[in-house]
Amino acid sequence: MKIINLCYHDFGGGAYCLSHAINKVTKHQAINLRSTGDYLSFPTIASMADYTVSECRRMIYKADVVIYHTVIQPYFDGLQLDPAKLRDKKNILFFHGTEIRGQGTELNPFGAGLLKEADELLGEGNYQILVSTPDLLYHTPEGAKWLPTVRSFTEIRQQYALCNQDTRALETFIPSKKKVVFAHAPTHERKKGSSLFYRVMTQLIKTMPQVHFLTIRHQPWSRVLQLFRSIDVIFDKNPPVEDTSYGNIAVEASVFKIPTVTKLTPKMIKLLKQETGLDSPFVTFDDEVDLTSRVLRLAQDHKLRRMLGNVAYKYCKAVHDEKPVVERFFKILEEMN
């Protein structure tokens, strides 16, 4: 089976990592045609820049499965695709992130427009909708499915070993190995609700000098891997929008058995259980007072941190590692028949 991932922008590495995992775990062939570099510094699979338009078009027409990430019309326009030659394939529209979240449970205009384009180009409903985070199921039509972001636990550890051969400049981030280090990567401060973490940690450090708060800003992934060696707890997000799920940083931290603090509503915790059959392993909280209490306990209790890190590792390996994600993907393909 030949699978094409079409992706103009792959900032989270979702398309790349899916293609990489399919090629590694199965005998099927997956090609990731993209216009941006990969996220995790693994070997390149393919790029639109590596082929002419006619070569890209020929590969797509020969594919059995075509996955359109985030948009659809630009692929048809840029590669001059003939819709009639794609309607007999297994077509997948893969949504990521905030571009489809509405104010309530409906798609926002952009997401609704994508479905209209898909109906016109591929035939009404002649495609499967996938989402990369489970909260997006609240904003998509019935029948959409969650395919978790894939992360290779083995390869992340291999990259970690290579990165840590050079430990220079780490001291500028981690002043003392005796510190209990809480860290946060505020890629989007407003969307992640970072200000709450800043307030809580500012107060905690005043009373607990053995605690250090690290903000990871504009660092390459190789540097983040280095920092994982010294981090004890990760803050993920406290989003202003309810019912959002955990982010990639929580999964990547779990590889190193680092517990994650993130805001999950009871509704989201229930959905995670329904989708995975597992209890959420993340430390969640109700409000600032509750967060302060939980962070204080984490700072004081090494055994608790280790236990929560082990639980997160088991959950994320069962949900996000290559084999379970690839198995879930091919089960979805079977159900499309």
C-alpha positions as CSV (number, residue, x, y, z in Angstrom):
1,M,0.0,0.0,0.0
2,K,1.3,3.5,-0.9
3,I,0.4,6.4,1.4
4,I,0.9,10.1,0.7
5,N,1.0,12.7,3.4
6,L,0.4,16.1,1.9
7,C,1.6,18.9,4.2
8,Y,2.8,22.4,3.4
9,H,3.6,23.2,7.0
10,D,4.4,20.5,9.6
11,F,5.4,22.5,12.7
12,G,4.4,19.8,15.2
13,G,6.0,17.0,13.1
14,G,2.7,15.1,12.9
15,A,2.8,14.3,9.2
16,Y,6.5,13.5,9.2
17,C,6.4,11.3,12.2
18,L,3.4,9.3,10.9
19,S,5.1,8.6,7.6
20,H,8.3,7.7,9.4
21,A,6.5,5.3,11.8
22,I,4.5,3.6,8.9
23,N,7.7,2.9,7.0
24,K,9.5,1.6,10.1
25,V,6.7,-0.6,11.6
26,T,5.1,-1.9,8.4
27,K,6.1,-3.0,4.9
28,H,3.8,-0.3,3.4
29,Q,5.3,2.8,1.8
30,A,4.5,6.3,3.2
31,I,5.8,9.5,1.6
32,N,5.6,12.8,3.3
33,L,5.4,15.5,0.7
34,R,5.9,18.8,2.5
35,S,7.4,22.2,2.0
36,T,8.9,22.8,5.4
37,G,11.7,21.0,7.4
38,D,10.9,18.2,9.8
39,Y,10.4,18.8,13.5
40,L,12.4,16.1,15.2
41,S,15.7,16.1,13.2
42,F,15.2,12.6,12.0
43,P,16.3,11.5,8.5
44,T,14.3,13.3,5.8
45,I,11.6,11.2,4.0
46,A,10.8,13.5,1.1
47,S,10.0,17.1,0.3
48,M,8.0,18.8,-2.4
49,A,11.2,20.6,-3.2
50,D,12.8,17.3,-4.1
51,Y,10.4,16.6,-7.0
52,T,8.9,18.5,-9.9
53,V,5.2,19.2,-9.8
54,S,4.5,16.4,-12.4
55,E,6.5,13.9,-10.2
56,C,4.5,14.9,-7.1
57,R,1.3,14.5,-9.1
58,R,2.3,11.1,-10.4
59,M,3.1,9.8,-6.9
60,I,-0.2,11.0,-5.6
61,Y,-2.2,9.4,-8.5
62,K,-0.4,6.1,-7.8
63,A,-1.1,6.2,-4.1
64,D,-3.8,4.1,-2.4
65,V,-4.3,6.6,0.5
66,V,-3.9,10.4,0.4
67,I,-3.9,12.4,3.6
68,Y,-4.5,16.2,3.3
69,H,-3.2,18.0,6.4
70,T,-4.9,21.1,7.6
71,V,-6.0,22.4,4.1
72,I,-7.1,20.8,0.9
73,Q,-7.6,23.4,-2.0
74,P,-4.0,24.6,-2.0
75,Y,-2.7,21.1,-2.8
76,F,-5.1,20.8,-5.8
77,D,-4.1,24.3,-6.9
78,G,-0.3,24.1,-6.3
79,L,0.1,20.5,-7.7
80,Q,-2.6,20.9,-10.4
81,L,-4.4,17.8,-9.2
82,D,-7.4,16.3,-11.1
83,P,-10.2,15.6,-8.5
84,A,-11.6,12.8,-10.7
85,K,-8.4,10.8,-10.3
86,L,-8.5,11.0,-6.5
87,R,-12.1,10.1,-5.7
88,D,-11.6,6.3,-5.8
89,K,-8.8,6.5,-3.2
90,K,-9.0,6.5,0.5
91,N,-8.9,10.2,1.3
92,I,-8.2,11.5,4.7
93,L,-8.7,15.1,5.9
94,F,-6.4,15.6,8.9
95,F,-7.2,18.5,11.3
96,H,-4.7,20.0,13.7
97,G,-5.0,22.7,16.3
98,T,-7.0,25.8,16.7
99,E,-7.9,26.4,13.0
100,I,-11.1,24.4,13.5
101,R,-12.2,25.2,17.0
102,G,-15.4,27.3,17.2
103,Q,-16.8,29.1,20.2
104,G,-18.9,26.2,21.1
105,T,-19.0,22.7,19.6
106,E,-19.3,23.8,16.0
107,L,-16.5,24.2,13.4
108,N,-15.3,27.7,13.0
109,P,-15.8,29.2,9.5
110,F,-12.3,28.1,8.4
111,G,-13.0,24.5,9.3
112,A,-16.5,24.5,7.8
113,G,-14.9,25.9,4.6
114,L,-12.5,23.0,4.5
115,L,-15.3,20.5,4.6
116,K,-17.1,22.3,1.8
117,E,-13.9,22.2,-0.3
118,A,-13.5,18.5,0.4
119,D,-17.1,17.7,-0.6
120,E,-16.6,19.6,-3.9
121,L,-13.2,18.1,-4.7
122,L,-13.5,14.5,-3.4
123,G,-17.2,14.0,-3.4
124,E,-19.6,14.6,-0.5
125,G,-18.5,12.7,2.6
126,N,-16.0,10.7,0.5
127,Y,-13.3,11.0,3.1
128,Q,-12.4,10.3,6.7
129,I,-11.7,13.1,9.1
130,L,-8.9,12.6,11.6
131,V,-7.8,14.9,14.4
132,S,-4.5,15.0,16.1
133,T,-5.8,15.9,19.6
134,P,-9.0,14.4,21.1
135,D,-10.5,17.8,22.0
136,L,-11.0,18.5,18.3
137,L,-13.6,15.7,18.2
138,Y,-15.9,18.3,19.9
139,H,-15.6,20.5,16.8
140,T,-15.8,18.0,14.0
141,P,-18.8,16.2,12.4
142,E,-19.8,12.8,13.8
143,G,-17.6,10.0,12.5
144,A,-14.3,12.0,13.0
145,K,-11.6,10.0,14.7
146,W,-8.6,10.8,16.9
147,L,-5.2,9.5,15.7
148,P,-2.7,10.4,18.4
149,T,0.5,12.2,17.5
150,V,3.2,9.6,17.1
151,R,6.5,9.8,18.9
152,S,9.2,7.2,18.7
153,F,10.3,6.5,22.2
154,T,13.4,4.6,21.0
155,E,14.5,7.3,18.6
156,I,13.9,10.2,21.0
157,R,16.2,8.5,23.4
158,Q,18.8,7.9,20.7
159,Q,18.6,11.6,19.8
160,Y,18.9,12.5,23.5
161,A,22.1,10.4,23.8
162,L,23.6,12.2,20.9
163,C,22.6,15.7,22.2
164,N,24.0,15.0,25.6
165,Q,27.5,14.3,24.3
166,D,27.8,18.1,24.3
167,T,26.8,19.6,27.6
168,R,28.2,23.1,27.1
169,A,26.0,26.1,28.0
170,L,23.5,24.0,30.0
171,E,24.7,25.8,33.2
172,T,23.1,29.0,31.8
173,F,19.7,27.2,32.0
174,I,20.1,25.0,35.1
175,P,22.1,26.8,37.7
176,S,22.4,23.8,40.1
177,K,21.7,20.1,39.9
178,K,20.5,20.3,43.5
179,K,17.5,22.3,42.5
180,V,14.0,20.9,41.9
181,V,13.4,22.2,38.4
182,F,9.9,23.1,37.1
183,A,9.9,24.0,33.4
184,H,7.4,25.5,30.9
185,A,7.7,26.1,27.1
186,P,5.5,29.1,26.4
187,T,5.2,28.7,22.6
188,H,1.9,30.6,22.7
189,E,1.6,32.3,26.1
190,R,-2.0,33.3,25.8
191,K,-3.2,30.0,24.4
192,K,-1.2,28.1,27.0
193,G,-2.3,30.4,29.9
194,S,1.3,30.7,30.9
195,S,0.7,33.7,33.2
196,L,-0.8,31.4,35.9
197,F,2.3,29.2,36.0
198,Y,4.5,32.4,36.3
199,R,2.5,33.7,39.2
200,V,2.5,30.4,41.1
201,M,6.2,29.7,40.6
202,T,7.2,33.3,41.5
203,Q,5.5,32.8,44.9
204,L,6.8,29.3,45.4
205,I,10.4,30.3,44.8
206,K,10.2,33.0,47.5
207,T,9.5,30.3,50.2
208,M,11.4,27.4,48.6
209,P,14.9,28.5,47.4
210,Q,15.6,24.9,46.4
211,V,13.1,25.3,43.5
212,H,14.1,26.6,40.1
213,F,11.6,27.7,37.4
214,L,12.9,27.3,33.8
215,T,11.2,28.9,30.8
216,I,12.2,27.3,27.5
217,R,11.9,29.9,24.8
218,H,12.9,29.7,21.2
219,Q,15.2,26.7,21.7
220,P,15.9,24.0,19.1
221,W,14.6,20.6,19.9
222,S,18.1,19.3,20.5
223,R,18.5,21.8,23.3
224,V,15.2,20.8,24.8
225,L,16.4,17.2,24.8
226,Q,19.4,18.3,26.8
227,L,17.3,20.1,29.3
228,F,15.1,17.1,29.9
229,R,18.1,15.6,31.7
230,S,17.7,18.2,34.5
231,I,13.9,18.9,34.6
232,D,11.8,17.4,37.3
233,V,8.3,18.6,36.3
234,I,6.8,20.1,33.1
235,F,4.0,22.6,33.0
236,D,2.0,22.1,29.8
237,K,-0.9,24.5,29.7
238,N,-3.8,26.3,31.4
239,P,-5.8,27.2,28.3
240,P,-8.5,29.9,28.2
241,V,-10.6,27.5,26.1
242,E,-12.1,24.7,28.0
243,D,-11.8,21.0,27.1
244,T,-8.5,21.2,25.3
245,S,-6.1,18.2,25.6
246,Y,-2.4,17.9,26.5
247,G,0.3,18.9,24.1
248,N,3.4,17.3,22.5
249,I,5.7,18.5,25.3
250,A,3.8,16.2,27.7
251,V,4.4,13.2,25.5
252,E,8.0,14.0,24.9
253,A,8.6,14.6,28.6
254,S,7.0,11.2,29.4
255,V,9.8,9.5,27.4
256,F,12.1,10.5,30.3
257,K,9.5,9.8,33.0
258,I,9.0,13.5,33.7
259,P,5.5,14.2,35.1
260,T,3.4,16.9,33.5
261,V,1.0,19.5,35.0
262,T,-1.8,20.5,32.7
263,K,-5.4,21.7,32.9
264,L,-7.9,19.0,31.9
265,T,-11.6,19.2,32.6
266,P,-13.6,16.2,33.9
267,K,-15.2,16.0,30.4
268,M,-11.7,15.7,28.8
269,I,-10.5,13.2,31.3
270,K,-13.6,11.1,30.5
271,L,-13.0,11.4,26.8
272,L,-9.3,10.3,27.2
273,K,-10.5,7.2,29.1
274,Q,-13.1,6.4,26.3
275,E,-10.5,6.8,23.6
276,T,-7.6,5.0,25.2
277,G,-9.1,2.7,27.9
278,L,-6.5,4.3,30.2
279,D,-6.7,6.8,33.0
280,S,-5.1,10.2,32.3
281,P,-1.7,10.2,33.9
282,F,-1.3,14.0,34.1
283,V,-1.5,16.3,37.1
284,T,-4.5,18.5,36.7
285,F,-6.0,21.3,38.8
286,D,-9.1,23.4,39.3
287,D,-7.8,26.9,40.0
288,E,-4.8,28.8,41.1
289,V,-5.2,27.8,44.8
290,D,-5.4,24.1,43.8
291,L,-2.4,24.4,41.4
292,T,-0.3,26.0,44.1
293,S,-1.1,23.2,46.5
294,R,-0.2,20.5,43.9
295,V,3.0,22.2,42.9
296,L,4.1,22.6,46.5
297,R,3.6,18.8,47.0
298,L,5.4,18.0,43.8
299,A,8.3,20.2,44.9
300,Q,8.6,18.4,48.3
301,D,8.0,14.8,47.3
302,H,10.6,13.1,45.1
303,K,8.8,9.7,45.3
304,L,5.5,11.3,44.1
305,R,7.3,12.8,41.1
306,R,8.9,9.5,40.2
307,M,5.6,7.6,40.6
308,L,3.8,10.1,38.4
309,G,6.6,10.1,35.8
310,N,6.3,6.3,35.6
311,V,2.6,6.5,35.1
312,A,2.9,9.1,32.3
313,Y,5.6,7.0,30.6
314,K,3.3,3.9,30.5
315,Y,0.3,5.9,29.3
316,C,2.2,7.7,26.5
317,K,4.1,4.7,25.3
318,A,0.8,2.8,25.0
319,V,-1.0,5.7,23.2
320,H,1.7,7.6,21.3
321,D,4.6,5.3,20.5
322,E,5.0,4.2,16.9
323,K,3.4,0.7,17.0
324,P,0.1,1.6,18.7
325,V,-0.4,4.7,16.5
326,V,0.3,2.8,13.3
327,E,-2.0,-0.1,14.4
328,R,-4.7,2.5,15.1
329,F,-4.2,4.1,11.7
330,F,-4.5,0.9,9.7
331,K,-7.6,-0.1,11.7
332,I,-9.1,3.3,10.6
333,L,-8.2,2.5,7.0
334,E,-9.9,-1.0,7.3
335,E,-13.1,0.7,8.6
336,M,-13.2,3.0,5.5
337,N,-14.0,0.0,3.2
